[in-house]
Amino acid sequence: DVCSSDLWLDESITLYNSQGTFVESLNSILNDIHPPFYFILSHYWVRLFGVSENLRYMSLLFGIASIVLIYLVAKESFGTKVGLFSAILYSFSNMTTHYFFEARMYSLILLLSLCSMYAFIMYLKYNVNQSSQRWFILYILFTTMMLYTHYLSGLIVFAQILYYVVSEYNKTVNFEIKKNIV
């Protein structure tokens, strides 16, 4: 059972910050060292489902959704077989499943990182298409939520920007080489 063990200290702090009125919670959240997005979500989760270890179920939902997203990211990048293998491997990983059961931001950052990456991949895939605008908006939305969830998510944005710059440079170099050959 997700709620069978007692809360850890960090989880207790999350639960404490999620209680009270929105203004009280916001004051607690803004005095915390972590970005606020997860804590704002946890505040509303506590409002909907009550004050208890139920907060862990929110992380579990994020974790389950991330299994689907890892499949989609791997499928778009490497094909269906790799997508399925990645999702299966990911769902049985001790490290990731451990964070599925913690009332902290870790499973949310996994999910939002995958959402950001999927929207990034789809934007690049449909770059010349009308639907690319929709993917770009989704990319901005997921990336913003990701950045407001954990500071280290900036590294993912850095990797995406680096990939984009290098791929655009390679397109230019390949075009110049083809032009010179003809």
C-alpha positions, -999 to 999 in steps of 0.1 A, spaced: 0 0 0 13 35 -9 3 49 25 14 21 47 46 37 60 50 69 79 60 101 62 96 110 59 107 145 72 107 160 37 73 146 31 60 159 64 72 194 55 54 191 21 22 181 39 26 209 64 31 235 36 1 221 18 -23 227 47 -41 259 56 -55 286 34 -40 293 0 -22 324 13 -8 305 43 4 278 20 18 303 -4 38 320 23 52 286 34 60 277 -2 77 310 -10 99 306 21 110 271 10 142 267 -11 124 247 -38 105 261 -67 67 263 -60 48 244 -86 47 210 -69 38 225 -36 9 245 -52 -4 213 -67 0 195 -33 -20 223 -17 -50 216 -40 -45 178 -37 -49 182 1 -80 204 -4 -96 177 -26 -85 145 -7 -77 155 28 -47 158 51 -29 124 53 -5 102 35 -28 105 5 -4 130 -9 17 100 -20 -10 90 -44 -4 122 -64 32 112 -69 20 77 -79 -2 92 -106 26 113 -119 48 82 -120 23 60 -138 18 88 -164 56 90 -169 56 54 -180 33 63 -209 55 94 -217 87 74 -217 72 51 -242 61 80 -264 95 98 -262 114 66 -270 90 56 -297 93 89 -315 131 89 -311 140 52 -318 108 33 -328 80 12 -313 101 -17 -300 126 6 -282 96 25 -268 80 -6 -254 113 -18 -240 121 16 -224 87 17 -208 90 -18 -194 125 -12 -182 116 22 -166 85 8 -149 106 -19 -132 135 3 -122 139 4 -84 150 41 -84 121 54 -104 95 33 -86 109 44 -53 101 80 -62 66 71 -73 58 65 -36 73 97 -22 53 128 -15 79 150 -31 84 166 -65 105 138 -80 79 119 -99 64 152 -112 98 164 -124 102 131 -142 68 135 -158 73 171 -168 107 164 -182 93 137 -204 64 160 -215 88 187 -223 110 163 -243 80 148 -261 67 183 -271 102 193 -282 106 162 -304 72 166 -319 79 203 -326 111 194 -344 93 166 -363 65 189 -375 86 221 -378 74 230 -413 38 220 -405 9 241 -390 7 217 -360 42 228 -350 28 259 -334 6 237 -311 37 216 -301 57 247 -295 30 261 -271 29 227 -253 67 227 -251 67 262 -235 39 252 -211 56 219 -200 90 235 -198 78 263 -177 60 239 -153 92 218 -152 114 249 -144 90 258 -116 92 223 -102 130 217 -98 161 238 -104 181 211 -121 155 209 -149 173 238 -164 199 212 -175 172 196 -197 164 229 -213 202 234 -219 204 200 -236 174 207 -258 188 240 -269 222 225 -276 205 197 -296 186 223 -316 216 245 -323 238 215 -334 211 201 -356 205 234 -373 242 238 -378 244 204 -393 215 212 -417 234 243 -428 267 225 -432 250 196 -451 233 221 -474 266 239 -481 283 206 -489 255 195 -512 255 229 -529 292 227 -535 290 192 -549 264 202 -575 
